Amino acid sequence: MMTLKTYTKTALLFAGIIFHLVSFAQNQASSALLSQAQKEQIVSTLSQQLLNNYVFPDTAIRMSKHLQQRMKSGTYAKITDPVAFSDMLTNDIHSIYHDVHLLVQYNPRLASRLANDIP
């Protein structure tokens, strides 16, 4: 069972990830392509949010290092589609620890709703 502290940390992690992806999605057309700089910023933000908020700190460190290593090695270099990139990030996170509650998703409709505070 999830404690209030665990639930709060998990909610903050999701909020931070969603906030960053909302920022990207708001500025993109439906045929959006990611630049290398945007991917670097997303990986950096995701890594930091994991380190700051993930319920298992040791696992967060491993996830963060794995994402940063994949970025540095050029694994993400040819990916420009936001959906493919978010799917790859989710798969990379799950390769360290398969947390079915944690995923990265590109969703411009949700981004718009969150930005406008629409339930």
Summary of the structure (lengths in Angstrom):
residues: 119
radius of gyration: 14.1
end to end distance: 26.8
largest distance: 41.0
contacts: 327
relative contact order: 0.17
helix: 67%
strand: 0%
